[in-house]
Amino acid sequence: MKVNPVDRTLRGVGIAAIVFALLGAAFFWWLPMGIMLSMTGLTLAFVDWVSARRRSSDRQVSVVGLLLSVAALTLCLVIAALGLQTVTFGW
């Protein structure tokens, strides 16, 4: 069974979303970086989800990216709300 090159490229977008979500969760203690990485992962996962929906293909990778990005962003926002960040840019 041949895999369409477009599917392979878009699968890479979903994997990149997962990587950015994990990096956002790893950098939760550094607020600007954690939030930016989580938002990037969320954006990439949403783009992958919409494009997978249009192609009628699997959406598992994009859903995992969405869930991880939302979890990482929530963690970053909780840390920001409680003021527990360890590194900031003078804010």
C-alpha positions, 0 to 999 in steps of 0.5 A: 500500500502506497502512502501519499506524500501529502499524508506523510508531510502532514503527518510530520506536522502532527508529530511536530505539534507533539514535539512542541507540546512536550517542549512546552511542558518541559519549559513550564518553569520558563513562562514566555518560552513554555507558553510560546512552545505550547501555543505553537504546538496547539496551532500546528495540531489544529492545522493538522486536524483541519487538514486531516478532516478535509482529506478524510484521513486519520486524526489520531496524531493531531488529537494527541498533539491537541491534547498535549498542547492544551495540557502544557498550556494549562500547566504554564498558565497555572504556573503563571497565575500562582507566580511560581515561574523561576525565569522571566524576562524582567516582567 
